[in-house]
Amino acid sequence: MRQLSLALSLLLLASCEGLFDDIYDAPLEEEGAGKEQLYIDASSWTEWHYIDFEAIADSLQSNSLYNPSSAVVTYAIPTEAIESEGKSGIYTYWYDVFGAGISNHEFRSFTPTKRQEEPVAWSIAIHRNNVRTNGGSVYETPYTSMSDLPESSEAFKNAAFTEDAWNEKDVWTVQDRMLQGLIGNQGIHVNQVLSAWLKVHIPPVPPVFTLNSHVFVLKLKNGTCAALQLENYQNTAGKKCFLTINYKYPY
């Protein structure tokens, strides 16, 4: 009976656009964002989007009409196999999508690839609901409004900031065997605290997204800080992973 139920579920899902339609909806045209706000189409499974807050601040200082969203730089995730003994590559896991959910998973294989390409200078990089920093660390504040923040990040100087950690199960990249529960993930350092501003829950299918509206403080490796808040993860058409981010830099 369980095998029959699983087969029927697979047939039903296969008749749709994909296993997790709500996770990788097709992108629409860019929507606007205001000053001290970024709008990013982060819906692609195969791209990292890089943001350099120092460069944005410099551009706004010389041109008050500068659009911060135009500063986002995108690089593809390498998936082509190469001969290498390094950790960079695609880690394929099986996820119990039709049972206990993605918290139940098993490692299946590793394919080495080139290292992730990135700009010379950057502050954070975003891949869907994943965020990593460039040698920085993050603290989640209790505030849910940018206007309620203390005047300076000095208020958090004794807070416990969290650095990025190695991750090989969350940056979902290769989806060609998703109907079998097999997903290829990029092995890369990710900041779990900042990534918690958007959670994906499976089950159910389609997945449920949960937004954490708390303000996060990012401490960059040069010692400066930025305040960040995810205001929205959908565009006006309801497509997921179109991120509207409030920010303050320097903070």
ZIBELFEN-V246604 format. One record per backbone hydrogen bond with DSSP energy under -1.0 kcal/mol. NH is the residue of the N-H (numbers start at 1). CO is the residue of the C=O. E is the energy in kcal/mol with one decimal. If there is no record, write none. Layout:
nh:co:e
NH:CO:E
NH:CO:E
//
This chain:
nh:co:e
5:1:-2.5
6:2:-2.4
7:3:-2.4
8:4:-2.4
9:5:-2.1
10:6:-2.4
11:7:-2.3
12:8:-2.3
13:9:-2.5
14:10:-2.7
15:11:-1.3
16:13:-1.3
23:20:-2.2
24:20:-1.3
37:34:-1.0
38:245:-2.8
40:243:-2.6
42:40:-1.3
42:241:-1.9
48:75:-2.8
49:126:-2.3
50:73:-4.0
51:124:-2.7
56:52:-2.0
57:53:-2.4
58:54:-2.0
59:55:-2.2
60:56:-2.4
61:57:-1.7
62:58:-1.4
63:59:-1.5
66:63:-1.9
70:67:-1.7
71:68:-1.8
72:69:-1.2
73:50:-2.2
75:48:-2.4
77:46:-2.5
82:112:-2.1
90:111:-2.7
91:185:-3.5
92:109:-2.6
93:183:-2.2
94:106:-3.0
95:181:-2.7
96:104:-2.5
97:95:-2.3
99:96:-1.2
101:96:-2.6
102:202:-1.9
104:101:-1.9
106:94:-2.1
108:92:-2.9
109:92:-1.5
111:90:-2.4
113:88:-1.8
123:51:-3.6
124:51:-1.6
125:132:-2.4
126:49:-2.4
127:130:-2.7
130:127:-2.9
132:125:-2.2
134:123:-1.8
135:133:-1.2
137:219:-1.7
138:162:-2.1
139:217:-2.2
141:215:-2.4
149:146:-1.1
153:251:-2.1
155:152:-1.6
156:153:-2.2
157:154:-1.6
159:156:-1.9
161:159:-1.1
162:138:-2.7
165:190:-2.7
167:188:-1.5
172:170:-1.8
173:184:-2.9
174:184:-2.4
178:175:-1.4
180:177:-1.4
181:178:-2.1
182:177:-1.9
183:93:-2.3
184:174:-2.3
185:91:-2.6
186:171:-2.3
187:89:-2.5
188:167:-2.5
190:165:-2.8
191:131:-2.6
195:191:-2.2
197:194:-1.7
198:195:-1.5
199:210:-2.6
201:208:-2.9
208:201:-1.9
210:199:-2.4
212:197:-2.4
215:143:-2.7
216:228:-3.5
217:139:-3.0
218:226:-3.3
219:137:-3.1
220:224:-2.8
223:220:-1.9
226:218:-2.2
227:248:-2.2
228:216:-3.2
229:246:-2.4
231:244:-2.6
232:244:-1.4
235:239:-1.5
238:235:-2.1
241:233:-1.2
242:233:-1.5
243:40:-2.3
244:232:-2.6
245:38:-3.0
246:229:-3.0
247:36:-1.9
248:227:-1.9
251:225:-2.4
//
